[in-house]
Each structure stands twice: as structure tokens, then as C-alpha cells.
Amino acid sequence: MIVVSDTSPVNYLVLIGCEELLKNLFSKIALPAAVLTELQSEHAPVQIREWLGRRPEWIEVRQVELHQHFLPDLGLGEREAIYLAKHLDADELLMDDAKGRVAAERLNLHVVGTIGVLDAAALRGLVDLPAAVESLKQTTFRARPGLFDSLLTKHHG
């Protein structure tokens, strides 16, 4: 399975202590170089930079030669993630950014966000979903109203 990730899903899963879900669900994750740069930025949480300092072997960084006119309305990380997913014919693109998701879906990519990763992990019994959702609520993660509740209801009736 080929999976490419944008910044946000990796960032939030590391922050809530659920980064191993990526390995357990997908085996390997390809990160475009721009995403790695964003995750290592001085503005990134210390926890993320420390995790990247001992970057697991299942995270593979890929250089992307991006044409400047490719999806110019998006940020560099989103652009590179979409381009790499398309180039690799990825099975999944992990992305939370709404504009990026729309652009990726227009290119026939299958997009899953942080919530989708938690949902898939819960279906396989890999995560304490209520605890993970509560942790996610304590971060800067933004979700549409009712999304957390509908996810929890789906798994816990």
C-alpha cells in the first residue's frame, strides 16, 4: 500500500501519542520534502521536532520536483503531497486541509484525514477512541461541529 501524508495528520497523531497508528495501518508513509520541512520548522511543537529527530524507518522522505503552476492556491506542503500521491499512484493521501482535499479529490485521489485515521484504527481495535478524541480536542485541530460526536457515536453507539 502506498500512502502519502501532508503535515497535519502526522503532526496531530504525534501530538496525541497515536503516531504508531500510521505504521500499524499503512506500514510505510511517504512524506514530501516540504512536509518534512514544515514538521521541522521552529514553529512546530517541540514534541514533533523531537519525534523527527529519531524519525522511524517507516517514514520515507521524498524529494518532489514541482512545477510552479501546479495547484498554486495551496501551500507548498499540500501541493507536494498531492503531486507525490498522484505521481506514486498512492492508495491513500492523508490530508486535513479542506482546499487541499478538494483539489486532491478532483485528481481522483483517495483522501483520508486525521479523523479518518482514527476511525480506521478504531475499526481494527487499535486505539482507545474516546481518549484519542479527547486528546485531539486539546490541540489546535479544527473539526466541523459534530464531527467528534458522530465519530464516537459510530463506534460506541
Helices and strands as residue ranges (DSSP letters): E 3-5, H 7-15, H 20-26, E 29-32, H 33-40, H 46-53, E 59-62, H 76-88, E 92-94, H 98-106, E 111-112, H 114-123, H 129-137, H 147-156
